[in-house]
Amino acid sequence: MLRIECPCCGPRDHDEFRYGGDASVTRPAYDDPDFEAWYRYVFVRENPAGLHREYWQHVVGCRQWLVVERDTRSHTIASIRFARETRA
């Protein structure tokens, strides 16, 4: 089982969190009319083997959004930060 150390609540099982997607993808501007940019943002994703930045929300606890840097091969977590303190 994956254990995530919430900065507010301490170590918790991943069942308390909701996966929020790739934290390394830059969202196009709200009024950007470029269809291809939005298509790539919504549907095109890398499938990395190794360190990967992901958004997770602690829905059962403090409800904070976190950026978790996780190794996709071993599920080892390298770092956890509040999403509000991190730029994508």
Long-range contacts (C-beta under 8 A, 24 or more apart in sequence): 2-75, 2-77, 3-77, 4-56, 4-58, 4-66, 4-68, 4-77, 4-80, 5-77, 5-80, 6-58, 6-61, 6-62, 6-64, 6-66, 6-80, 7-64, 7-66, 7-80, 7-81, 7-82, 8-58, 8-61, 8-62, 8-64, 9-58, 9-61, 9-62, 12-58, 12-60, 12-61, 15-60, 16-58, 16-59, 16-60, 16-61, 17-56, 17-57, 17-58, 17-59, 17-60, 17-66, 18-56, 18-57, 18-59, 19-54, 19-55, 19-56, 20-54, 20-55, 20-56, 20-57, 20-65, 21-54, 21-55, 22-46, 22-52, 22-53, 22-54, 22-55, 23-53, 23-54, 23-55, 23-67, 23-68, 23-83, 23-86, 23-88, 24-52, 24-53, 24-88, 25-88, 26-88, 27-88, 48-72, 49-73, 51-78, 55-83
